[in-house]
Amino acid sequence: MALLRGVWGVLSGLSKSGADLCASCGSRLRSPFSFAYMPRWFSSALGSYPKKPMTSYVRFSKEQLPIFRAQNPDAKNSELIKKIAQVWRELPDSEKKIYEDAYRADWQAYKEEINRLQEQLTPSQMVSLEKEITQKRLKKKALIKKRELTMLGKPKRPRSAYNIFISECFQEAKDGPSQVKLKTVNENWKNLSSSQKQVLLKTSHLLKKRDNKNDLCIKLLLKAKAKVGKTFFKRHLNGLHFMAAVSEGAVKSTCRSWCGHPSSFLLDKCRGVELLAHMV
């Protein structure tokens, strides 16, 4: 809860709301047909699409990469890119202007070509293109969000009592074909007493409770990410991962101890599950 209060305090202290931040956007919000959002695939409505021009830095790095690679044949591309970036930062403005002017000229030609292609579209093609662009944009946005949530530690889906038992005890099963091991673990699940399954159900409930808290933490962190510094965000992100790791470790340790032990030993482990409630 300290983590939640800390993040919420930062959010509450922000001077502007989301509406205030967006109020100044005005005409800067682009329409679906703006050239800046035109995808590389353009649309099935058109056979070809002009390639976006390289930025001044990309043009410079593309020219310099073969030279740096020849001078440093054993270096990794990532190392070469860092060196090129450093050279670009130290490049005089007069030399940068050459690349920037070339980019502006290419960009102007690119916009004119896009406008020419748009004028050739029929009304039905325009509607089709708008839908296609919107779908692609939403799909990309969803993919980015999914990756970010995965990075923050969001589980794929809540685990049931059966899932917990199978995933943990499958690793403890004797060596052999996976189908045989799974059959053995399934039989062990069927032979569990009601009290043993109750402990598993309780563990599943606690994990779900932890996941719900994690979800809230993640949502708050995502809202704060754009406004707080990287140090603050990283510090609280590490805390979130630690909270999840401690809880998950306790569950795994408890579940694995259930395989091959009598009911009395299993019931003693209820105390460990009770402790999990305080961890989350």
C-alpha positions as CSV (number, residue, x, y, z in Angstrom):
1,M,0.0,0.0,0.0
2,A,3.0,2.3,0.6
3,L,3.8,1.9,-3.1
4,L,0.2,2.8,-4.1
5,R,0.2,5.9,-1.8
6,G,3.6,7.0,-3.1
7,V,2.5,6.8,-6.8
8,W,-0.9,8.3,-6.1
9,G,0.7,11.2,-4.3
10,V,2.7,12.0,-7.3
11,L,-0.3,11.8,-9.5
12,S,-2.3,14.0,-7.2
13,G,0.4,16.6,-7.2
14,L,0.5,17.0,-10.9
15,S,-0.5,20.5,-11.9
16,K,-2.5,19.6,-15.0
17,S,-5.1,17.1,-15.7
18,G,-5.3,15.0,-18.8
19,A,-8.0,17.4,-20.2
20,D,-5.8,20.4,-19.5
21,L,-2.9,18.8,-21.2
22,C,-4.9,18.0,-24.3
23,A,-6.7,21.3,-24.4
24,S,-3.6,23.0,-25.9
25,C,-3.3,20.4,-28.7
26,G,-5.8,22.1,-30.9
27,S,-5.0,21.8,-34.6
28,R,-1.9,19.8,-33.9
29,L,-4.1,16.7,-33.7
30,R,-3.8,15.1,-37.1
31,S,-6.6,13.6,-39.1
32,P,-6.6,10.0,-40.2
33,F,-5.3,11.0,-43.6
34,S,-2.5,13.2,-42.4
35,F,0.7,12.2,-44.2
36,A,2.5,11.8,-40.9
37,Y,0.3,8.8,-40.1
38,M,0.2,7.2,-43.5
39,P,1.5,3.7,-43.1
40,R,4.2,2.2,-45.3
41,W,1.7,-0.4,-46.7
42,F,-0.5,2.6,-47.6
43,S,-3.5,0.5,-48.5
44,S,-4.7,-2.3,-50.6
45,A,-6.5,0.5,-52.6
46,L,-3.2,1.6,-54.0
47,G,-0.5,-0.5,-55.7
48,S,2.5,1.5,-54.5
49,Y,3.5,3.9,-51.8
50,P,6.3,6.4,-51.6
51,K,9.0,5.7,-49.0
52,K,9.3,8.1,-46.1
53,P,12.5,10.2,-46.4
54,M,15.3,9.6,-44.0
55,T,15.8,12.1,-41.2
56,S,19.0,14.1,-41.1
57,Y,20.5,11.8,-38.5
58,V,19.5,8.6,-40.2
59,R,21.0,9.8,-43.4
60,F,24.2,10.7,-41.7
61,S,24.4,7.4,-39.8
62,K,23.7,5.4,-42.9
63,E,26.6,7.1,-44.7
64,Q,29.0,6.7,-41.8
65,L,28.1,3.1,-40.8
66,P,30.1,1.4,-43.6
67,I,33.1,3.7,-42.8
68,F,33.0,2.9,-39.1
69,R,32.5,-0.8,-39.8
70,A,35.6,-0.9,-42.0
71,Q,37.6,0.9,-39.3
72,N,36.3,-1.4,-36.5
73,P,35.5,-4.8,-38.1
74,D,35.2,-6.6,-34.7
75,A,32.8,-4.1,-33.1
76,K,29.1,-4.7,-32.7
77,N,26.6,-2.6,-34.6
78,S,25.3,-1.2,-31.3
79,E,28.8,0.0,-30.4
80,L,29.2,1.6,-33.9
81,I,25.9,3.3,-33.6
82,K,26.9,4.9,-30.3
83,K,30.1,6.2,-31.9
84,I,28.3,7.6,-34.8
85,A,25.7,9.2,-32.5
86,Q,28.6,10.9,-30.6
87,V,30.1,12.2,-33.8
88,W,26.7,13.5,-34.9
89,R,26.3,15.4,-31.6
90,E,29.7,17.0,-32.0
91,L,29.1,17.9,-35.7
92,P,29.1,21.6,-36.4
93,D,25.8,23.2,-37.2
94,S,27.0,24.2,-40.6
95,E,27.6,20.5,-41.5
96,K,24.4,19.4,-39.9
97,K,22.5,21.9,-42.0
98,I,23.5,20.0,-45.2
99,Y,21.7,16.9,-44.0
100,E,18.7,18.9,-42.6
101,D,18.2,20.8,-45.8
102,A,18.3,17.5,-47.8
103,Y,15.7,16.0,-45.4
104,R,13.4,19.0,-45.8
105,A,13.6,18.8,-49.5
106,D,12.8,15.1,-49.5
107,W,10.0,15.6,-47.1
108,Q,8.4,18.3,-49.2
109,A,8.5,16.0,-52.2
110,Y,7.1,13.1,-50.1
111,K,4.1,15.3,-49.0
112,E,3.4,16.3,-52.6
113,E,3.4,12.7,-53.7
114,I,1.1,11.7,-50.9
115,N,-1.3,14.5,-51.8
116,R,-1.2,13.4,-55.4
117,L,-2.1,9.8,-54.5
118,Q,-4.9,10.9,-52.2
119,E,-6.5,12.9,-55.0
120,Q,-6.7,9.8,-57.1
121,L,-8.8,7.9,-54.5
122,T,-12.5,7.5,-55.0
123,P,-14.9,8.2,-52.1
124,S,-15.3,4.5,-51.4
125,Q,-11.5,4.0,-51.4
126,M,-11.1,6.9,-49.0
127,V,-13.6,5.3,-46.6
128,S,-11.8,1.9,-46.9
129,L,-8.4,3.6,-46.4
130,E,-9.6,5.4,-43.3
131,K,-10.9,2.1,-41.7
132,E,-7.7,0.4,-42.6
133,I,-5.5,3.1,-41.1
134,T,-7.6,3.2,-37.9
135,Q,-7.5,-0.6,-37.5
136,K,-3.7,-0.7,-38.0
137,R,-3.2,2.2,-35.6
138,L,-5.3,0.6,-32.9
139,K,-3.6,-2.8,-33.4
140,K,-0.2,-1.2,-33.0
141,K,-1.3,0.7,-30.0
142,A,-2.7,-2.4,-28.3
143,L,0.6,-4.3,-29.1
144,I,2.7,-1.6,-27.5
145,K,0.4,-1.5,-24.4
146,K,0.6,-5.3,-24.1
147,R,4.4,-5.2,-24.3
148,E,4.6,-2.5,-21.7
149,L,2.3,-4.3,-19.3
150,T,4.3,-7.5,-19.7
151,M,7.4,-5.5,-18.9
152,L,5.8,-4.2,-15.8
153,G,5.0,-7.7,-14.6
154,K,1.4,-8.1,-15.5
155,P,0.4,-11.8,-15.5
156,K,-1.2,-13.2,-18.7
157,R,-4.3,-14.4,-16.8
158,P,-5.4,-15.4,-13.3
159,R,-4.4,-18.9,-12.4
160,S,-6.9,-21.3,-11.0
161,A,-6.3,-23.8,-8.2
162,Y,-5.9,-26.5,-10.8
163,N,-3.5,-24.5,-12.9
164,I,-1.3,-23.8,-9.8
165,F,-1.2,-27.5,-8.9
166,I,-0.4,-28.7,-12.4
167,S,2.3,-26.1,-13.1
168,E,4.1,-26.7,-9.9
169,C,3.8,-30.4,-9.5
170,F,4.5,-31.1,-13.1
171,Q,8.1,-30.1,-12.5
172,E,8.3,-32.6,-9.6
173,A,6.9,-35.6,-11.6
174,K,9.3,-38.4,-12.5
175,D,11.2,-38.2,-15.8
176,G,9.3,-39.5,-18.8
177,P,7.1,-38.4,-21.7
178,S,5.1,-35.2,-21.0
179,Q,1.8,-37.0,-21.6
180,V,2.6,-39.6,-19.0
181,K,3.7,-36.9,-16.5
182,L,0.6,-34.9,-17.1
183,K,-1.6,-38.0,-16.6
184,T,0.2,-38.7,-13.3
185,V,-0.2,-35.2,-12.1
186,N,-3.9,-35.2,-13.1
187,E,-4.4,-38.4,-11.0
188,N,-2.7,-36.7,-8.1
189,W,-5.1,-33.8,-8.5
190,K,-8.1,-36.1,-8.4
191,N,-6.8,-37.8,-5.3
192,L,-6.4,-34.6,-3.3
193,S,-8.7,-34.2,-0.4
194,S,-11.1,-31.4,-0.1
195,S,-9.0,-29.7,2.6
196,Q,-5.9,-29.8,0.2
197,K,-7.9,-28.4,-2.7
198,Q,-9.3,-25.7,-0.3
199,V,-5.7,-24.5,0.4
200,L,-5.1,-24.4,-3.4
201,L,-8.3,-22.4,-3.9
202,K,-7.2,-20.0,-1.1
203,T,-3.8,-19.6,-2.8
204,S,-5.5,-18.9,-6.1
205,H,-7.6,-16.2,-4.4
206,L,-4.6,-14.6,-2.8
207,L,-2.8,-14.6,-6.2
208,K,-5.8,-13.0,-7.8
209,K,-5.8,-10.4,-5.0
210,R,-2.1,-9.7,-5.6
211,D,-2.7,-9.4,-9.3
212,N,-5.5,-6.9,-8.8
213,K,-3.2,-4.8,-6.7
214,N,-0.5,-5.2,-9.3
215,D,-3.0,-4.0,-11.9
216,L,-3.7,-0.9,-9.9
217,C,0.0,-0.2,-9.4
218,I,0.6,-0.7,-13.1
219,K,-2.2,1.7,-14.1
220,L,-0.9,4.3,-11.7
221,L,2.7,3.9,-12.9
222,L,1.6,4.2,-16.5
223,K,-0.2,7.4,-15.7
224,A,2.8,8.8,-13.8
225,K,5.4,7.6,-16.3
226,A,5.0,10.6,-18.6
227,K,5.2,13.1,-15.8
228,V,7.8,11.8,-13.3
229,G,11.5,11.3,-13.8
230,K,13.0,8.0,-14.9
231,T,14.7,7.5,-11.5
232,F,11.4,7.7,-9.7
233,F,9.6,5.4,-12.2
234,K,12.4,2.8,-12.1
235,R,12.5,2.8,-8.3
236,H,8.8,2.1,-8.0
237,L,8.9,-0.4,-10.9
238,N,11.6,-2.3,-9.1
239,G,9.4,-2.3,-5.9
240,L,6.5,-3.7,-7.9
241,H,8.7,-6.5,-9.3
242,F,10.0,-7.3,-5.8
243,M,6.5,-7.5,-4.4
244,A,5.5,-9.9,-7.2
245,A,8.7,-12.0,-6.9
246,V,8.3,-12.5,-3.1
247,S,4.7,-13.5,-3.4
248,E,5.2,-15.8,-6.3
249,G,8.3,-17.4,-4.6
250,A,6.3,-18.1,-1.5
251,V,3.5,-19.8,-3.5
252,K,5.9,-22.0,-5.5
253,S,7.8,-23.1,-2.4
254,T,4.5,-24.0,-0.7
255,C,3.0,-25.8,-3.7
256,R,6.1,-27.9,-4.4
257,S,6.2,-29.1,-0.8
258,W,2.7,-30.6,-1.3
259,C,3.8,-33.2,-3.8
260,G,4.4,-36.5,-2.0
261,H,3.6,-35.3,1.5
262,P,0.8,-36.4,3.9
263,S,-2.2,-34.3,4.6
264,S,-0.9,-33.2,8.0
265,F,2.2,-31.7,6.4
266,L,0.0,-30.0,3.8
267,L,-2.3,-28.5,6.4
268,D,0.7,-27.1,8.3
269,K,1.5,-25.2,5.1
270,C,-1.7,-23.3,5.5
271,R,0.3,-21.0,7.8
272,G,2.6,-20.2,4.9
273,V,-0.4,-19.4,2.7
274,E,-1.8,-17.1,5.5
275,L,1.6,-15.3,5.5
276,L,1.2,-14.7,1.8
277,A,-1.8,-12.4,2.5
278,H,0.5,-10.1,4.4
279,M,3.1,-10.1,1.7
280,V,0.5,-8.9,-0.9
